[in-house]
Amino acid sequence: MTTLEGVIAIVGLAAITLLTRGLFLIPEREVPLPAWLQQGLRYAPLAALVAVVAPEVVMTQGELIGTFKDARLPAV
């Protein structure tokens, strides 16, 4: 990969990131969301936390733990 290609890739990724995150800031008024979506979004932070913590608790070196004697299970 040449330097020019690397710069183009970085600028392109930055533009895509800015565009996708900035779309929420463009509307002048709040965009109405359905009640079911608002209810679901209430649980998004908890789901993200579980997605990060759960593999650390039930896996060791990329494999599921094989015994209940692991100290992480009672600690949770």
Residue frames relative to the residue before (quaternion, step in Angstrom):
aa qw qx qy qz dx dy dz
M 1.0000 0.0000 0.0000 0.0000 0.00 0.00 0.00
T 0.3502 -0.7356 0.5424 0.2051 3.55 -0.86 0.95
T 0.6748 -0.4863 0.3640 0.4191 3.53 -1.31 0.24
L 0.6356 0.5361 -0.3318 0.4455 3.58 0.98 -0.80
E 0.6581 0.5009 -0.3144 0.4661 3.58 0.94 -0.83
G 0.6356 0.5300 -0.3226 0.4593 3.57 1.03 -0.76
V 0.6576 0.4967 -0.3038 0.4781 3.57 0.97 -0.86
I 0.6396 0.5148 -0.3237 0.4702 3.60 0.97 -0.81
A 0.6526 0.5103 -0.3184 0.4609 3.59 0.95 -0.82
I 0.6692 0.4958 -0.3032 0.4631 3.59 0.91 -0.88
V 0.6659 0.4879 -0.3039 0.4756 3.59 0.91 -0.88
G 0.6512 0.5195 -0.3161 0.4539 3.59 0.97 -0.81
L 0.6681 0.4852 -0.2995 0.4780 3.58 0.94 -0.86
A 0.6349 0.5167 -0.3335 0.4676 3.59 1.01 -0.73
A 0.6536 0.5114 -0.3164 0.4596 3.59 0.97 -0.83
I 0.6515 0.5057 -0.3171 0.4682 3.58 0.94 -0.82
T 0.6511 0.5108 -0.3133 0.4658 3.59 0.95 -0.85
L 0.6626 0.5009 -0.3023 0.4676 3.57 0.91 -0.91
L 0.6614 0.5116 -0.3079 0.4538 3.59 0.93 -0.85
T 0.7115 0.4593 -0.2808 0.4515 3.60 0.77 -0.96
R 0.7015 0.4336 -0.2806 0.4910 3.61 1.00 -0.68
G 0.6737 0.5180 -0.2925 0.4385 3.58 1.11 -0.61
L 0.5050 0.6648 -0.4240 0.3510 3.59 1.19 -0.35
F 0.6484 0.5208 -0.3234 0.4514 3.59 1.12 -0.56
L 0.6831 0.4868 -0.2840 0.4646 3.59 1.19 -0.40
I 0.5651 0.6476 -0.3710 0.3516 3.60 1.20 -0.42
P 0.6678 0.5028 -0.3486 0.4240 3.69 0.75 -0.83
E 0.4569 -0.7002 0.4837 0.2588 3.56 -1.03 0.83
R 0.7681 0.2226 -0.1429 0.5832 3.57 1.13 -0.54
E 0.6503 -0.5355 0.3705 0.3913 3.54 -1.24 0.40
V 0.3886 -0.7068 0.5452 0.2285 3.55 -0.97 0.89
P 0.3807 -0.7386 0.4978 0.2485 3.62 -0.64 1.01
L 0.1665 -0.7756 0.6045 0.0729 3.53 -0.98 0.93
P 0.5331 -0.6125 0.4594 0.3599 3.59 -1.03 0.66
A 0.6330 -0.5638 0.3799 0.3704 3.56 -1.17 0.62
W 0.6482 0.5250 -0.3311 0.4412 3.60 0.97 -0.78
L 0.6509 0.5015 -0.3181 0.4729 3.60 1.08 -0.67
Q 0.6290 0.5194 -0.3312 0.4742 3.58 1.01 -0.76
Q 0.6438 0.5162 -0.3144 0.4692 3.57 0.98 -0.84
G 0.6750 0.4960 -0.2929 0.4610 3.59 0.95 -0.84
L 0.6651 0.5146 -0.3047 0.4473 3.58 0.99 -0.78
R 0.5323 0.6167 -0.4122 0.4080 3.59 1.20 -0.33
Y 0.7323 0.4258 -0.2236 0.4822 3.59 1.11 -0.68
A 0.4150 0.7412 -0.4507 0.2743 3.62 1.23 -0.05
P 0.6755 0.4756 -0.3370 0.4516 3.67 0.79 -0.78
L 0.6432 0.5132 -0.3225 0.4678 3.59 0.99 -0.77
A 0.6509 0.5111 -0.3168 0.4634 3.59 0.95 -0.82
A 0.6467 0.5113 -0.3222 0.4654 3.60 0.98 -0.77
L 0.6496 0.5129 -0.3149 0.4646 3.58 0.98 -0.82
V 0.6550 0.4981 -0.3121 0.4748 3.59 0.93 -0.84
A 0.6451 0.5302 -0.3247 0.4442 3.60 0.99 -0.78
V 0.6794 0.4591 -0.2908 0.4930 3.59 1.13 -0.54
V 0.7393 0.4446 -0.2363 0.4471 3.59 0.86 -0.95
A 0.6319 0.5903 -0.3464 0.3636 3.62 0.86 -0.90
P 0.6720 0.4765 -0.3388 0.4544 3.67 0.78 -0.75
E 0.6334 0.5299 -0.3355 0.4532 3.59 1.08 -0.64
V 0.6725 0.4964 -0.2945 0.4632 3.58 1.11 -0.63
V 0.8096 0.3184 -0.1473 0.4706 3.60 0.77 -0.98
M 0.7258 0.3743 -0.2485 0.5210 3.61 1.22 0.00
T 0.0434 -0.7632 0.6428 0.0488 3.52 -1.24 0.57
Q 0.8403 -0.0262 -0.0546 0.5388 3.56 -0.76 1.10
G 0.7406 -0.4532 0.2202 0.4445 3.57 0.95 0.91
E 0.7058 0.3852 -0.2634 0.5330 3.61 1.23 0.10
L 0.5848 -0.5704 0.4395 0.3734 3.55 -1.19 0.57
I 0.5227 -0.6237 0.4657 0.3476 3.57 -1.05 0.69
G 0.3791 -0.7742 0.4739 0.1799 3.57 -0.97 0.85
T 0.7808 0.2592 -0.1397 0.5511 3.58 1.21 -0.21
F 0.4744 -0.6635 0.4970 0.2961 3.54 -1.21 0.48
K 0.5065 0.6583 -0.4157 0.3706 3.59 1.26 0.10
D 0.4538 0.6786 -0.4541 0.3567 3.58 1.26 -0.07
A 0.4752 -0.7192 0.4385 0.2544 3.58 -0.78 1.05
R 0.5732 0.6086 -0.3915 0.3844 3.62 1.14 -0.36
L 0.6220 0.5673 -0.3566 0.4051 3.62 1.00 -0.66
P 0.7026 0.4143 -0.3010 0.4940 3.67 0.74 -0.81
A 0.6084 0.5731 -0.3554 0.4185 3.59 1.10 -0.59
V 0.6351 0.5177 -0.3285 0.4698 3.55 1.11 -0.65
